[in-house]
Amino acid sequence: MTVMVVVEDGEQPARFSVMAGTLAAEHQLPLICVRSDWPTQRFPDARQHVLAGGGLATSGLLWPERLSGRWLAPECVPATALALPADCVVATPPQQASAVIASLQQHGHRFQRLHIRRQGGEWQLAAEESRAVGDPWRQDDFGRWLRATPRADVAQSAPPRRRPVVVALIGSRADQWDSYPATLAALGDAADALGLALRVRYLSPQRLEPTLKALDEVDGVLLPGGSAMANVAGQIAVARDTLLRGIPTLGLCLGMQTMATAALQQLASLRAASLAEADPAAPVKTFVPLCQPALTGVHRSGRLSLHSQPGTLMAALLGESSPLHYNHRYQFNPLLNEALTQTGIRVSALGGEGTVVDAIEASDGRFWCGVQGHPELGSRQDAPHPLVTALLRRAAGEE
């Protein structure tokens, strides 16, 4: 057997496994990723990539999934070199490389060690003798990895036809580029499919002006997921504002939770309601821990099915049932279903055993939608997710 060991970028979780992924996809080989531990204070969403079979991995694993068209297995540790397939690519962070090589040598595996060579914004694999291996790659304006010199047989995106559409992404630029790249990439996929010139405006939910004046200049808003509860207050404020103004808005996971909370806070009796995870002292909890045995009691994770309610916008966009990646331990408080309806927001999809709220939307037909899952993880450059495409259509005034 021959194992190609790629010593990956050890600086940003959003870039981990990129180059190993290009090599594995090019040679149609299995990819094995060695787990890397990232400083959570700097990268709170470093391990938020949802694996199709359940569980979480370094967020950069998005790229090899997009390149190969296959869902990846969980990350491993160096000792699992014992069970390597006949030929494969191993992605390892720099701090684990020596242990990986030692394990391969101990068990008599043939291997080639490769490292990343960077020059002028381009990345390329190189052997120890500095001989280039494969094509150089670069990132586009949406963080997506592309060959620096496109192949003649690969179709290129058509140039945008319309004026720029401005979408506010309620997160810092660093979070989207360095920690969790899937949301930005999904926006780029949808813009390409629609032939739109898209400008993304990053608005950190922890640094918003009280007046939210920045929203005066945007055509749409995307509230992303994430594990940082410090983002909740800012997301709720944005969701409240977009609901009042009628700005097309899409919420993903935490984004849906803050949208539902913003809607409920319109009611006098629920002004102080909030997420249990963000505010354990809140008098009314809008999202409470999962409690169904079928959902393991604590964590709903993996590529599962969303079931749209008949007659909803969600059903029109996704059909009766649609696969979606999920990663959450809290669900909408079922005691607040009636209160949510009173605010003009309805439940538009269910999951689990039919009692977990998987999506909400404005009942008057405006595009103000939230989903508990992560559609961005299912987006591809030639197949954008319908929910992200619908957001950009509404933002561009096409529907």
Disulfide bonds with the S-S distance in Angstrom:
none
